[in-house]
Amino acid sequence: MFTKMNPRGGFARLARVLTALVIMLSLGAFASPAPSLAADETFLLMRVHVTNYQHGNNLQGAIVYANRDSSTEQYKAVTGSDGIALLKVPIGLYQVTVRTASLQPLYEPWSKTVKMAIATGSTVDARLLFIPELYPLKVQVLDSFSMVGVPNANVRIYDKLGQTLTQGVTGATGAFVGKAPAGTFKTAVMHPKYEAHQDFVQLIANQGNYTIIGLAPLYNTKMGDIQIHALDASTRTPIQGASITVYTFSGKVIDQGMTDSTGVYYTCLPEGPYKVQVSAPKYGTYMGLYKLVAGALYHYDVMLVPIMAK
């Protein structure tokens, strides 16, 4: 059976099909390849949680910037009520900076280098320092042999998670002045002509905090080492955070620090006699006389007597 085609409708439909085919072929010649799954995997999720350092509460409205290393690429997001900002970024090394635009006078800017690796995202904890609760700290760095201030020494105060709270370089008299929150923190002092020094420092709210750190000159053969081990006289358990002050025999402070988690304080000083004061909350203060000999390590146990609560 022969069916007659409508000349108008049949040819019109055929023309539309041919036209569409030509357009598709033309576009195929110039279209960019569709993104592959591997290309999608290079974009990772960076989760930045912004909180108040001193109190731990979430900070809303903080602006998070992520600048890719060796490029002008910058990614930006703002934290919500949960203090979290989400950024989708390619694999690479980023300098992440957090600023609080509306609260800037109250918080110090925060920055950290973050590596975004294949098949992983990254969670970044940004703890911003609340400026009204930062207290002054003066660190006096001395040459422990000559008792003269050491200029151009690098001083860093940081917490147990490694976050730097304040840092800088000593001036002509060997003094560095910074600000940090109340609490007990680690200190690191470095100078190319001296042994690196690590200790602890305590800052008390609403006070002018001050500490003296003695650096041992490199290659000086007249230096000796001393360890003070602070123990509870009743239980013989270590006392963490006991304050140590070392005086020369003439009464000048040559070094200060605190005991670590094992109750130990360590320093390197010139040979000779020293007075050592050890104190801790809820304990009586101890004062003893010790002598150092060059090239030797001296270890002393100091028993602190608990003060009975009334």
HUDASUL-V37254 format. One record per pair of residues at least 24 apart in sequence whose C-alpha atoms are under 10 Angstrom apart, sorted by the first residue. I is the first residue (numbers start at 0). J is the second residue. D is the distance in Angstrom with one decimal. If there is no record, write none. Layout:
I_J_D / I_J_D
This chain:
38_89_9.5 / 39_89_9.1 / 40_89_8.6 / 40_90_8.9 / 40_117_7.6 / 40_118_6.8 / 40_119_9.3 / 41_87_9.9 / 41_88_8.1 / 41_89_5.3 / 41_90_5.5 / 41_91_9.2 / 41_115_9.4 / 41_116_8.6 / 41_117_6.7 / 41_118_7.7 / 41_119_9.5 / 42_86_9.7 / 42_87_6.1 / 42_88_5.1 / 42_89_4.2 / 42_90_6.3 / 42_91_9.8 / 42_115_9.2 / 42_116_9.8 / 42_117_8.9 / 42_118_9.1 / 42_119_9.7 / 42_120_9.0 / 43_86_8.2 / 43_87_5.5 / 43_88_5.4 / 43_89_5.9 / 43_90_6.8 / 43_91_9.8 / 43_115_7.2 / 43_116_8.2 / 43_117_8.1 / 43_118_7.6 / 43_119_6.8 / 43_120_5.3 / 43_121_8.1 / 44_85_6.8 / 44_86_5.8 / 44_87_4.7 / 44_88_6.4 / 44_89_8.7 / 44_90_9.8 / 44_115_8.7 / 44_119_8.1 / 44_120_5.0 / 44_121_6.7 / 44_122_8.6 / 45_84_8.2 / 45_85_5.8 / 45_86_5.1 / 45_87_6.2 / 45_88_7.0 / 45_89_9.8 / 45_113_9.3 / 45_114_9.9 / 45_115_7.9 / 45_119_9.4 / 45_120_5.8 / 45_121_5.0 / 45_122_6.1 / 45_123_7.5 / 46_83_6.8 / 46_84_6.0 / 46_85_4.8 / 46_86_6.6 / 46_87_8.9 / 46_120_7.8 / 46_121_6.2 / 46_122_4.7 / 46_123_6.1 / 46_124_8.6 / 47_76_9.4 / 47_77_9.7 / 47_78_8.2 / 47_82_8.1 / 47_83_5.5 / 47_84_5.2 / 47_85_6.4 / 47_86_8.1 / 47_95_9.1 / 47_97_9.2 / 47_121_8.3 / 47_122_5.9 / 47_123_4.7 / 47_124_6.0 / 47_125_6.9 / 48_78_7.8 / 48_79_9.7 / 48_81_8.1 / 48_82_5.5 / 48_83_4.5 / 48_84_6.6 / 48_85_8.9 / 48_122_7.5 / 48_123_6.1 / 48_124_5.0 / 48_125_5.9 / 48_126_8.2 / 49_78_7.4 / 49_79_9.7 / 49_81_8.6 / 49_82_5.1 / 49_83_6.3 / 49_84_8.1 / 49_97_8.1 / 49_98_9.8 / 49_99_9.9 / 49_109_9.6 / 49_123_8.4 / 49_124_6.3 / 49_125_4.7 / 49_126_5.9 / 49_127_7.2 / 50_81_9.3 / 50_82_6.5 / 50_83_9.0 / 50_124_7.8 / 50_125_6.4 / 50_126_5.0 / 50_127_6.2 / 50_128_9.0 / 50_129_9.9 / 51_82_9.7 / 51_106_8.4 / 51_125_8.6 / 51_126_5.6 / 51_127_5.2 / 51_128_6.4 / 51_129_6.5 / 52_106_9.6 / 52_125_8.4 / 52_126_4.6 / 52_127_5.1 / 52_128_5.2 / 52_129_6.8 / 52_132_10.0 / 52_180_8.7 / 53_126_8.4 / 53_127_8.3 / 53_128_6.9 / 53_129_6.8 / 53_130_9.9 / 53_132_7.8 / 53_133_9.3 / 53_180_7.1 / 53_181_8.5 / 53_182_9.8 / 54_126_9.7 / 54_128_9.7 / 54_129_9.0 / 55_126_7.8 / 55_127_9.3 / 56_81_9.1 / 56_82_8.3 / 56_126_9.6 / 57_81_5.9 / 57_82_4.6 / 57_83_8.1 / 57_126_9.4 / 58_82_4.8 / 58_83_8.3 / 58_99_8.5 / 58_102_9.6 / 58_126_9.5 / 58_127_8.9 / 59_83_7.9 / 59_84_9.3 / 59_99_8.7 / 59_102_10.0 / 60_84_9.3 / 60_98_9.2 / 60_99_6.8 / 60_100_7.8 / 60_101_7.8 / 60_102_8.8 / 61_97_6.7 / 61_98_5.8 / 61_99_4.4 / 61_100_6.8 / 61_101_8.3 / 61_102_8.4 / 61_103_9.3 / 62_96_8.2 / 62_97_5.7 / 62_98_5.3 / 62_99_6.0 / 62_100_7.0 / 62_101_9.8 / 63_95_7.0 / 63_96_5.9 / 63_97_4.6 / 63_98_6.7 / 63_99_8.8 / 63_109_9.6 / 63_110_9.7 / 63_125_9.7 / 64_93_9.3 / 64_94_8.0 / 64_95_5.6 / 64_96_5.2 / 64_97_6.3 / 64_98_8.4 / 64_110_9.4 / 65_92_9.4 / 65_93_5.8 / 65_94_5.6 / 65_95_4.5 / 65_96_6.5 / 65_97_8.9 / 65_110_9.7 / 65_111_9.7 / 65_112_9.3 / 65_113_8.9 / 66_91_9.9 / 66_92_8.4 / 66_93_5.3 / 66_94_5.2 / 66_95_6.5 / 66_96_8.3 / 66_112_9.5 / 66_113_10.0 / 67_91_6.7 / 67_92_5.9 / 67_93_4.5 / 67_94_6.6 / 67_95_8.8 / 67_112_9.8 / 67_113_9.6 / 67_114_9.8 / 68_92_5.4 / 68_93_5.6 / 68_94_7.1 / 68_112_9.4 / 68_114_9.8 / 69_93_9.3 / 82_125_9.7 / 83_122_9.9 / 83_123_9.6 / 83_124_9.4 / 83_125_9.8 / 84_123_9.9 / 85_122_9.5 / 87_120_9.2 / 88_115_8.2 / 88_120_9.3 / 89_115_7.6 / 89_116_8.9 / 89_117_9.3 / 90_114_7.9 / 90_115_5.1 / 90_116_5.6 / 90_117_6.5 / 90_118_9.2 / 90_119_9.2 / 90_120_9.2 / 91_115_5.3 / 91_116_6.7 / 91_117_9.0 / 92_116_8.5 / 95_123_9.1 / 95_125_9.4 / 96_125_9.0 / 97_125_7.5 / 97_126_9.5 / 97_127_8.3 / 98_127_8.8 / 99_127_9.2 / 102_129_10.0 / 103_129_9.9 / 103_130_9.6 / 104_129_9.3 / 104_130_7.8 / 104_131_9.3 / 105_129_5.8 / 105_130_5.3 / 105_131_6.7 / 105_132_9.5 / 106_130_5.4 / 106_131_8.5 / 106_132_9.9 / 109_163_10.0 / 111_162_9.4 / 125_162_9.6 / 126_162_8.7 / 127_164_9.8 / 128_164_8.0 / 128_179_8.3 / 128_180_7.8 / 129_179_9.6 / 129_180_8.3 / 130_178_8.9 / 130_179_8.8 / 130_180_8.7 / 131_180_9.4 / 132_178_9.3 / 132_179_8.1 / 132_180_6.1 / 132_181_7.7 / 132_204_7.8 / 132_205_8.6 / 133_164_9.5 / 133_177_9.3 / 133_178_5.5 / 133_179_4.8 / 133_180_4.6 / 133_181_7.2 / 133_202_9.4 / 133_203_10.0 / 133_204_8.1 / 133_205_8.9 / 134_177_8.2 / 134_178_5.1 / 134_179_5.5 / 134_180_6.0 / 134_181_7.0 / 134_202_7.3 / 134_203_7.7 / 134_204_6.4 / 134_205_6.5 / 134_206_7.0 / 134_207_7.2 / 134_208_7.8 / 135_176_7.0 / 135_177_5.8 / 135_178_4.4 / 135_179_6.7 / 135_180_8.9 / 135_181_9.8 / 135_202_8.3 / 135_203_9.4 / 135_204_9.2 / 135_205_8.6 / 135_206_7.5 / 135_207_5.7 / 135_208_6.2 / 135_209_8.5 / 136_165_9.4 / 136_175_8.2 / 136_176_5.7 / 136_177_5.3 / 136_178_5.6 / 136_179_7.2 / 136_180_9.7 / 136_200_9.4 / 136_201_9.3 / 136_202_7.3 / 136_203_9.5 / 136_206_8.9 / 136_207_6.4 / 136_208_4.7 / 136_209_5.8 / 136_210_8.0 / 137_174_6.9 / 137_175_5.7 / 137_176_4.4 / 137_177_6.5 / 137_178_8.6 / 137_207_7.9 / 137_208_6.3 / 137_209_4.8 / 137_210_6.5 / 137_211_8.5 / 138_169_8.4 / 138_173_8.3 / 138_174_5.7 / 138_175_5.2 / 138_176_6.3 / 138_177_8.4 / 138_186_9.8 / 138_188_9.9 / 138_200_9.5 / 138_208_8.6 / 138_209_6.0 / 138_210_5.2 / 138_211_5.9 / 138_212_7.2 / 139_169_8.1 / 139_170_9.7 / 139_172_8.2 / 139_173_5.8 / 139_174_4.5 / 139_175_6.5 / 139_176_8.7 / 139_209_7.8 / 139_210_6.3 / 139_211_4.8 / 139_212_6.2 / 139_213_8.4 / 139_254_9.6 / 140_169_7.5 / 140_170_9.7 / 140_172_8.5 / 140_173_5.1 / 140_174_6.1 / 140_175_8.0 / 140_188_8.4 / 140_210_8.7 / 140_211_6.0 / 140_212_4.9 / 140_213_5.9 / 140_214_7.1 / 140_253_9.4 / 140_254_9.0 / 141_172_8.9 / 141_173_6.6 / 141_174_8.8 / 141_211_7.3 / 141_212_6.2 / 141_213_4.8 / 141_214_6.1 / 141_215_8.9 / 141_252_10.0 / 141_253_7.5 / 141_254_8.4 / 142_173_9.1 / 142_193_8.4 / 142_212_8.7 / 142_213_5.7 / 142_214_5.2 / 142_215_6.5 / 142_216_6.9 / 142_253_8.8 / 142_268_9.6 / 143_193_9.9 / 143_212_8.4 / 143_213_4.7 / 143_214_5.4 / 143_215_5.7 / 143_216_7.6 / 143_222_9.3 / 143_252_10.0 / 143_253_6.4 / 143_254_7.9 / 143_267_8.3 / 143_268_6.1 / 143_269_6.9 / 144_213_8.5 / 144_214_8.2 / 144_215_7.0 / 144_216_7.3 / 144_219_8.9 / 144_221_8.7 / 144_222_8.2 / 144_253_9.3 / 144_267_9.9 / 144_268_7.1 / 144_269_5.8 / 144_270_9.2 / 145_213_10.0 / 145_215_9.9 / 145_216_9.5 / 145_269_9.3 / 146_213_8.0 / 146_214_9.4 / 146_247_10.0 / 146_251_9.2 / 146_252_9.3 / 146_253_7.2 / 147_172_8.0 / 147_173_8.0 / 147_213_9.6 / 148_172_5.0 / 148_173_4.2 / 148_174_7.4 / 148_212_9.9 / 148_213_9.1 / 148_214_9.7 / 149_173_4.3 / 149_174_8.0 / 149_190_8.7 / 149_192_9.9 / 149_193_9.6 / 149_213_9.2 / 149_214_8.4 / 150_174_7.5 / 150_175_9.2 / 150_190_9.0 / 151_175_9.5 / 151_189_9.1 / 151_190_7.3 / 151_191_9.6 / 152_188_6.6 / 152_189_5.7 / 152_190_4.9 / 152_191_8.4 / 152_192_9.5 / 152_193_9.2 / 152_214_9.8 / 153_187_7.9 / 153_188_5.5 / 153_189_5.2 / 153_190_6.5 / 153_191_9.7 / 153_195_10.0 / 154_186_7.2 / 154_187_5.9 / 154_188_4.7 / 154_189_6.8 / 154_190_9.2 / 154_196_9.7 / 155_185_8.2 / 155_186_5.7 / 155_187_5.2 / 155_188_6.5 / 155_189_8.9 / 155_197_9.7 / 156_183_9.9 / 156_184_6.6 / 156_185_5.8 / 156_186_4.7 / 156_187_6.6 / 156_188_9.0 / 156_197_10.0 / 156_198_9.7 / 156_199_8.7 / 156_200_8.2 / 157_183_9.5 / 157_184_5.9 / 157_185_5.4 / 157_186_6.5 / 157_187_8.3 / 157_199_9.5 / 157_200_9.8 / 158_182_9.3 / 158_183_8.0 / 158_184_5.1 / 158_185_6.0 / 158_186_8.8 / 158_199_9.8 / 159_183_9.5 / 159_184_7.2 / 159_185_7.3 / 161_185_9.0 / 173_212_10.0 / 174_211_9.2 / 176_208_9.8 / 176_209_9.2 / 177_208_10.0 / 178_202_9.3 / 178_207_10.0 / 178_208_9.5 / 179_203_9.8 / 179_204_9.7 / 180_204_7.7 / 181_205_8.7 / 181_206_9.6 / 181_208_9.9 / 183_240_8.2 / 183_257_9.3 / 184_257_10.0 / 185_256_9.9 / 185_257_9.7 / 185_259_9.9 / 186_212_9.7 / 186_256_9.4 / 188_212_8.4 / 188_213_9.7 / 188_214_8.3 / 189_214_8.7 / 190_214_8.7 / 190_216_9.5 / 190_217_9.9 / 191_216_9.4 / 191_217_8.6 / 192_216_6.2 / 192_217_5.8 / 192_218_9.1 / 193_217_4.9 / 193_218_8.7 / 193_219_9.6 / 194_218_9.2 / 194_267_8.9 / 196_265_9.7 / 196_266_8.2 / 196_267_9.2 / 197_256_9.1 / 197_265_9.1 / 197_266_9.1 / 198_255_8.7 / 198_256_5.8 / 198_257_6.8 / 198_258_8.3 / 198_259_8.3 / 198_264_8.0 / 198_265_8.3 / 198_266_9.0 / 199_240_8.3 / 199_242_9.2 / 199_255_8.9 / 199_256_5.7 / 199_257_5.4 / 199_258_7.7 / 199_259_7.9 / 199_264_9.4 / 200_240_9.3 / 200_242_9.0 / 200_255_8.6 / 200_256_6.4 / 200_257_6.9 / 201_240_8.9 / 201_242_9.0 / 201_256_8.9 / 201_257_8.5 / 209_255_9.8 / 210_244_9.5 / 210_252_9.7 / 210_254_8.2 / 210_255_6.3 / 210_256_7.9 / 211_244_8.9 / 211_245_9.7 / 211_252_7.3 / 211_253_6.9 / 211_254_5.4 / 211_255_5.5 / 211_256_8.3 / 212_252_9.2 / 212_253_7.0 / 212_254_4.8 / 212_255_5.9 / 212_256_7.8 / 212_266_9.5 / 213_245_9.8 / 213_252_9.1 / 213_253_5.8 / 213_254_5.0 / 213_255_7.9 / 213_266_8.3 / 213_267_8.2 / 213_268_7.8 / 214_253_9.3 / 214_254_8.6 / 214_266_8.7 / 214_267_7.7 / 214_268_8.1 / 215_266_8.6 / 215_267_6.0 / 215_268_6.4 / 215_269_8.0 / 216_267_9.5 / 216_268_9.4 / 216_269_9.6 / 219_269_8.8 / 219_293_9.4 / 219_294_9.7 / 220_269_8.8 / 220_270_9.5 / 220_293_6.7 / 220_294_6.9 / 221_268_8.5 / 221_269_5.7 / 221_270_6.0 / 221_271_9.5 / 221_291_9.9 / 221_292_7.9 / 221_293_4.8 / 221_294_7.1 / 221_295_10.0 / 222_267_6.6 / 222_268_5.4 / 222_269_4.2 / 222_270_5.6 / 222_271_9.2 / 222_291_8.3 / 222_292_7.5 / 222_293_4.8 / 222_294_6.2 / 222_295_8.3 / 222_296_9.8 / 223_266_8.7 / 223_267_5.7 / 223_268_5.5 / 223_269_5.8 / 223_270_5.7 / 223_271_8.9 / 223_290_9.6 / 223_291_5.9 / 223_292_5.7 / 223_293_4.5 / 223_294_5.1 / 223_295_5.3 / 223_296_6.2 / 223_297_8.0 / 224_265_7.4 / 224_266_6.0 / 224_267_4.4 / 224_268_6.3 / 224_269_8.5 / 224_270_8.8 / 224_291_7.4 / 224_292_8.4 / 224_293_8.0 / 224_294_7.5 / 224_295_6.2 / 224_296_4.6 / 224_297_6.1 / 224_298_8.5 / 225_264_8.2 / 225_265_5.8 / 225_266_5.7 / 225_267_6.3 / 225_268_7.7 / 225_289_9.3 / 225_290_9.3 / 225_291_7.4 / 225_292_9.8 / 225_295_8.4 / 225_296_5.7 / 225_297_4.7 / 225_298_5.9 / 225_299_7.8 / 226_258_9.8 / 226_263_6.6 / 226_264_5.6 / 226_265_4.5 / 226_266_6.8 / 226_267_9.0 / 226_296_7.6 / 226_297_6.1 / 226_298_4.6 / 226_299_6.2 / 226_300_8.5 / 227_257_9.9 / 227_258_8.1 / 227_262_8.1 / 227_263_5.7 / 227_264_5.2 / 227_265_6.5 / 227_266_9.0 / 227_275_8.9 / 227_277_8.9 / 227_297_8.5 / 227_298_6.1 / 227_299_5.1 / 227_300_6.1 / 227_301_6.8 / 228_258_7.7 / 228_259_9.5 / 228_261_8.1 / 228_262_5.5 / 228_263_4.5 / 228_264_6.5 / 228_265_8.9 / 228_277_9.9 / 228_298_7.4 / 228_299_6.0 / 228_300_4.7 / 228_301_5.9 / 228_302_8.4 / 229_257_9.9 / 229_258_7.3 / 229_259_9.6 / 229_261_8.7 / 229_262_5.2 / 229_263_6.4 / 229_264_8.2 / 229_277_7.8 / 229_278_9.1 / 229_279_9.3 / 229_285_10.0 / 229_299_8.6 / 229_300_6.2 / 229_301_4.9 / 229_302_6.2 / 229_303_6.9 / 230_261_9.4 / 230_262_6.8 / 230_263_9.2 / 230_300_7.0 / 230_301_6.0 / 230_302_5.0 / 230_303_6.1 / 230_304_8.9 / 231_262_9.7 / 231_282_8.5 / 231_301_8.5 / 231_302_5.7 / 231_303_5.3 / 231_304_6.4 / 231_305_7.1 / 232_282_9.6 / 232_301_8.4 / 232_302_4.7 / 232_303_5.3 / 232_304_5.2 / 232_305_7.3 / 233_302_8.5 / 233_303_8.5 / 233_304_7.1 / 233_305_7.6 / 234_302_9.8 / 234_304_10.0 / 234_305_9.9 / 235_300_9.8 / 235_301_9.8 / 235_302_7.6 / 235_303_9.2 / 236_261_8.9 / 236_262_8.4 / 236_302_9.7 / 237_261_5.7 / 237_262_4.6 / 237_263_8.0 / 237_300_10.0 / 237_301_10.0 / 237_302_9.5 / 238_262_4.8 / 238_263_8.3 / 238_279_8.0 / 238_280_10.0 / 238_282_10.0 / 238_302_9.6 / 238_303_8.7 / 239_263_7.8 / 239_264_9.6 / 239_279_8.7 / 240_264_9.5 / 240_278_9.2 / 240_279_7.1 / 240_280_9.0 / 241_277_6.6 / 241_278_5.6 / 241_279_4.7 / 241_280_7.9 / 241_282_9.5 / 241_284_10.0 / 241_303_9.7 / 242_276_8.0 / 242_277_5.7 / 242_278_5.3 / 242_279_6.1 / 242_280_9.3 / 242_284_9.7 / 243_275_7.1 / 243_276_5.8 / 243_277_4.9 / 243_278_6.8 / 243_279_9.1 / 243_285_9.8 / 243_286_9.9 / 244_274_8.3 / 244_275_5.9 / 244_276_5.2 / 244_277_6.7 / 244_278_8.9 / 244_286_9.5 / 245_273_6.7 / 245_274_5.9 / 245_275_4.7 / 245_276_6.5 / 245_277_9.0 / 245_286_9.8 / 245_287_9.9 / 245_288_9.8 / 245_289_9.9 / 246_272_9.1 / 246_273_5.7 / 246_274_5.0 / 246_275_6.3 / 246_276_8.1 / 246_288_9.5 / 247_271_8.4 / 247_272_6.9 / 247_273_5.0 / 247_274_6.4 / 247_275_8.9 / 247_288_10.0 / 248_272_5.9 / 248_273_5.2 / 248_274_6.3 / 248_275_9.9 / 248_288_8.6 / 248_289_9.6 / 248_290_9.8 / 249_273_8.8 / 249_274_9.1 / 250_274_7.8 / 262_300_9.7 / 262_301_9.9 / 263_298_9.5 / 263_299_9.6 / 263_300_9.2 / 264_298_9.8 / 265_296_9.9 / 265_297_9.8 / 265_298_9.1 / 266_296_9.9 / 267_291_9.6 / 267_293_9.9 / 267_296_8.9 / 268_292_9.5 / 268_293_8.8 / 269_293_7.0 / 269_294_9.6 / 270_294_8.6 / 270_295_9.2 / 276_301_9.9 / 277_301_8.0 / 277_302_9.4 / 277_303_8.1 / 278_303_7.8 / 279_303_8.2 / 279_304_9.9 / 279_305_9.4 / 280_305_9.0 / 280_306_8.9 / 281_305_5.9 / 281_306_5.4 / 281_307_7.9 / 281_308_8.3 / 282_306_5.1 / 282_307_8.6 / 283_307_9.9
